[in-house]
């Protein structure tokens, strides 16, 4: 029984559900998940709605990861940090690779200086790798593995591809931070693997934090638990892989809960 509880806790600690900006109260299943180890949520809202949801989340879990798709206004990393901090977010889930040399490094550095972790992506293992190498060298806290096909003829999305995540991102680029999946409720993912199957494949591939989209509720979470338990029992997914993922996510959460330079300073800089 202790082993089962341990596995359940590892699974929950590697899931990031999504909620809309409805404010308090959070759905009951989200509150239960937070009690069981889920590190936070992604908030798909803006303005006052985003802040109300973030406040409700922090009331339940003061050091929660609070993801956000990104600022409404374009600008540099400091301006983005100010807007996201005002929305109650500490994780920018929509950081795009820069087209110009050094653009990614500057944005990531400015954003993270003000306490908002960057999730750079989508990473597919194809196309220019320079922005991801720049991000890794700048200490980017997370990289998002995308849904586009990975190289190598596997016909797998990058976030489900071990050659893309573990081979290219971890191996060739030497990235050691958190790898986040794109949201799993996209129609091609649901049709091809189902959300529970895709979650298991993502963890096998080397993803650490699996994002559940806004259509995924308590039933999907339970199905992920069941599918993951089967994969571990069958030897397809090593328990040590989940332990590694959970530790990386825990480090990200600790980093995001530490005080940084005030957002007001970010606006002025």
C-alpha positions as CSV (number, residue, x, y, z in Angstrom):
1,X,0.0,0.0,0.0
2,X,2.9,2.4,0.8
3,X,4.3,1.7,-2.7
4,X,0.9,2.5,-4.3
5,X,0.7,5.8,-2.3
6,X,4.2,6.6,-3.3
7,X,3.4,6.1,-7.0
8,X,0.2,8.1,-6.8
9,X,2.0,11.0,-5.2
10,X,4.7,10.9,-7.9
11,X,2.1,11.0,-10.6
12,X,0.2,13.9,-9.1
13,X,3.5,15.9,-8.6
14,X,4.1,15.6,-12.3
15,X,0.7,16.9,-13.5
16,X,-0.2,20.5,-14.3
17,X,-4.0,20.9,-14.8
18,X,-5.6,23.9,-16.5
19,X,-8.4,26.0,-15.1
20,X,-10.3,28.9,-16.7
21,X,-10.4,32.3,-15.0
22,X,-13.5,31.9,-13.0
23,X,-12.0,32.9,-9.7
24,X,-12.7,31.2,-6.4
25,X,-13.6,28.5,-5.7
26,X,-11.4,26.2,-7.6
27,X,-13.0,22.9,-8.8
28,X,-13.1,20.3,-6.0
29,X,-11.0,17.8,-8.0
30,X,-8.2,20.5,-8.4
31,X,-8.2,21.2,-4.6
32,X,-7.9,17.4,-3.9
33,X,-5.1,17.1,-6.4
34,X,-3.2,20.0,-4.8
35,X,-3.6,18.2,-1.4
36,X,-2.1,15.1,-3.0
37,X,1.0,16.8,-4.5
38,X,0.0,18.5,-7.7
39,X,2.4,21.5,-7.9
40,X,-0.1,24.1,-9.3
41,X,-2.2,24.9,-12.3
42,X,-2.1,26.7,-15.6
43,X,-4.6,29.6,-15.7
44,X,-6.2,30.4,-19.0
45,X,-7.5,33.9,-18.4
46,X,-6.5,37.5,-18.3
47,X,-6.8,40.6,-16.2
48,X,-8.9,40.4,-13.0
49,X,-10.2,36.9,-13.8
50,X,-6.6,35.6,-13.9
51,X,-5.7,37.3,-10.7
52,X,-8.8,36.0,-8.9
53,X,-8.0,32.5,-10.0
54,X,-4.3,32.9,-9.0
55,X,-5.4,34.2,-5.6
56,X,-7.7,31.2,-5.1
57,X,-4.9,28.9,-6.0
58,X,-2.4,30.5,-3.6
59,X,-5.0,30.4,-0.8
60,X,-5.0,26.6,-1.3
61,X,-1.3,26.2,-1.9
62,X,0.9,29.2,-1.1
63,X,3.9,28.1,-3.1
64,X,2.0,26.9,-6.1
65,X,3.2,27.0,-9.7
66,X,0.9,29.4,-11.4
67,X,1.2,29.0,-15.2
68,X,0.0,31.6,-17.7
69,X,0.0,31.5,-21.5
70,X,1.7,34.9,-21.6
71,X,1.2,38.7,-21.6
72,X,-1.4,40.4,-23.8
73,X,1.0,43.1,-24.9
74,X,4.2,42.4,-26.8
75,X,7.4,43.5,-25.2
76,X,10.6,42.5,-23.6
77,X,11.1,40.1,-20.7
78,X,10.9,42.7,-18.0
79,X,7.5,44.1,-19.3
80,X,6.2,40.5,-19.6
81,X,7.2,39.8,-16.0
82,X,5.4,42.9,-14.7
83,X,2.2,41.9,-16.5
84,X,2.4,38.3,-15.3
85,X,3.2,39.1,-11.8
86,X,0.2,41.4,-11.7
87,X,-1.9,38.5,-12.9
88,X,-0.5,36.3,-10.1
89,X,1.6,34.1,-12.3
90,X,5.1,32.8,-11.8
91,X,5.4,30.6,-14.9
92,X,5.2,31.9,-18.4
93,X,4.1,29.0,-20.6
94,X,4.3,30.9,-23.9
95,X,7.9,32.0,-24.3
96,X,8.7,31.8,-28.0
97,X,12.2,31.3,-29.5
98,X,13.7,34.5,-30.7
99,X,14.6,34.9,-34.4
100,X,17.7,37.0,-33.8
101,X,20.8,35.9,-32.2
102,X,20.8,36.5,-28.4
103,X,17.1,37.5,-28.4
104,X,16.1,34.4,-26.5
105,X,18.8,34.8,-23.9
106,X,17.9,38.4,-23.2
107,X,14.2,37.8,-22.9
108,X,14.6,34.7,-20.6
109,X,17.1,36.5,-18.4
110,X,15.0,39.6,-18.0
111,X,11.8,37.6,-17.3
112,X,13.4,35.3,-14.8
113,X,15.2,38.2,-13.0
114,X,11.8,39.3,-11.8
115,X,10.7,35.9,-10.6
116,X,8.7,34.5,-13.5
117,X,10.0,31.2,-14.8
118,X,10.2,30.9,-18.6
119,X,8.9,27.8,-20.4
120,X,10.5,28.2,-23.8
121,X,8.9,26.4,-26.8
122,X,7.6,24.6,-28.6
123,X,10.7,22.4,-28.9
124,X,10.3,19.8,-31.7
125,X,13.9,18.7,-32.3
126,X,13.7,20.1,-35.8
127,X,14.4,23.5,-37.2
128,X,16.9,26.0,-35.6
129,X,18.2,24.7,-32.2
130,X,20.1,27.9,-31.5
131,X,17.4,29.6,-29.5
132,X,17.0,26.5,-27.2
133,X,20.8,26.3,-26.8
134,X,20.7,30.0,-25.9
135,X,17.9,29.4,-23.4
136,X,19.7,26.5,-21.8
137,X,22.8,28.5,-21.4
138,X,20.8,31.4,-19.9
139,X,19.4,29.0,-17.2
140,X,15.8,28.8,-18.6
141,X,13.8,27.0,-16.0
142,X,11.5,25.1,-18.4
143,X,11.3,24.1,-22.0
144,X,8.0,23.0,-23.6
145,X,8.1,20.0,-25.9
146,X,5.6,20.5,-28.7
147,X,3.0,18.5,-30.7
148,X,4.7,18.7,-34.1
149,X,6.3,15.5,-35.4
150,X,9.8,14.8,-34.1
151,X,12.6,13.9,-36.5
152,X,13.5,10.3,-37.2
153,X,10.4,8.9,-38.9
154,X,8.7,7.9,-35.7
155,X,5.5,9.8,-36.6
156,X,5.4,10.8,-32.9
157,X,4.8,14.3,-31.6
158,X,8.0,15.7,-30.1
159,X,6.6,15.6,-26.6
160,X,6.1,11.8,-26.9
161,X,9.4,11.2,-28.6
162,X,12.4,9.9,-26.6
163,X,14.9,10.7,-29.4
164,X,13.6,14.3,-29.4
165,X,13.4,15.0,-25.6
166,X,16.1,12.7,-24.2
167,X,18.3,12.5,-27.3
168,X,18.3,16.0,-28.7
169,X,17.2,18.3,-25.9
170,X,18.9,16.5,-23.0
171,X,21.7,14.9,-24.9
172,X,22.8,17.2,-27.7
173,X,21.9,20.5,-26.0
174,X,22.7,19.4,-22.5
175,X,19.5,20.8,-21.0
176,X,18.9,19.8,-17.4
177,X,15.8,21.7,-16.3
178,X,12.1,20.9,-16.4
179,X,10.6,19.7,-19.7
180,X,6.9,20.5,-19.9
181,X,4.5,18.9,-22.4
182,X,2.2,20.9,-24.5
183,X,-1.4,20.4,-23.4
184,X,-2.5,16.8,-24.1
185,X,-6.2,17.6,-25.0
186,X,-5.4,18.6,-28.6
187,X,-7.6,16.5,-31.0
188,X,-4.7,14.7,-32.8
189,X,-3.3,13.6,-29.4
190,X,-6.6,12.5,-28.1
191,X,-7.4,10.6,-31.3
192,X,-4.0,9.0,-31.6
193,X,-3.1,8.0,-28.0
194,X,-5.7,9.3,-25.7
195,X,-4.7,11.6,-22.9
196,X,-3.7,8.8,-20.4
197,X,-1.7,7.0,-23.0
198,X,0.0,10.2,-24.1
199,X,0.8,11.1,-20.5
200,X,2.6,7.8,-20.1
201,X,4.5,8.2,-23.4
202,X,5.5,11.7,-22.4
203,X,7.1,10.6,-19.2
204,X,8.8,7.7,-20.9
205,X,10.2,10.2,-23.5
206,X,11.7,12.3,-20.7
207,X,9.0,15.0,-20.1
208,X,8.8,16.0,-16.4
209,X,5.6,18.0,-16.1
210,X,2.6,16.9,-18.1
211,X,0.0,19.6,-18.9
212,X,-3.7,18.8,-18.9
213,X,-5.8,21.0,-21.1
214,X,-9.0,22.8,-20.0
215,X,-11.2,19.9,-21.1
216,X,-9.4,17.4,-18.8
217,X,-11.1,16.9,-15.5
218,X,-11.2,14.4,-12.6
219,X,-12.0,11.4,-14.8
220,X,-8.9,12.1,-17.0
221,X,-6.7,12.4,-13.9
222,X,-8.0,9.1,-12.6
223,X,-7.4,7.4,-16.0
224,X,-3.8,8.8,-16.1
225,X,-3.2,7.2,-12.7
226,X,-4.5,3.9,-13.8
227,X,-2.5,3.9,-17.1
228,X,0.7,4.9,-15.3
229,X,0.3,2.2,-12.7
230,X,-0.1,-0.4,-15.5
231,X,3.0,1.0,-17.3
232,X,5.1,0.8,-14.1
233,X,3.9,-2.7,-13.3
234,X,4.6,-3.8,-16.9
235,X,8.1,-2.3,-16.8
236,X,7.4,0.2,-19.6
237,X,7.9,3.2,-17.3
238,X,10.6,3.1,-14.7
239,X,9.6,4.4,-11.3
240,X,13.0,6.2,-11.2
241,X,11.9,8.2,-14.3
242,X,8.9,9.6,-12.3
243,X,11.1,10.3,-9.3
244,X,13.6,12.2,-11.5
245,X,10.7,14.2,-13.0
246,X,9.1,14.9,-9.6
247,X,12.4,16.3,-8.3
248,X,12.9,18.6,-11.3
249,X,9.4,19.9,-10.8
250,X,10.0,20.4,-7.1
251,X,13.1,22.5,-7.9
252,X,11.1,24.6,-10.3
253,X,8.4,25.2,-7.7
254,X,11.0,26.2,-5.1
255,X,12.6,28.6,-7.5
256,X,9.3,30.2,-8.4
257,X,8.3,30.7,-4.8
258,X,11.5,32.7,-3.9
259,X,11.2,36.5,-3.8
260,X,12.8,38.4,-6.7
261,X,13.1,42.0,-7.9
262,X,9.7,43.7,-7.6
263,X,7.5,43.9,-10.6
264,X,7.4,47.7,-10.4
265,X,11.1,47.8,-11.0
266,X,10.6,45.6,-14.1
267,X,8.2,48.2,-15.6
268,X,10.7,51.0,-15.1
269,X,13.7,49.1,-16.4
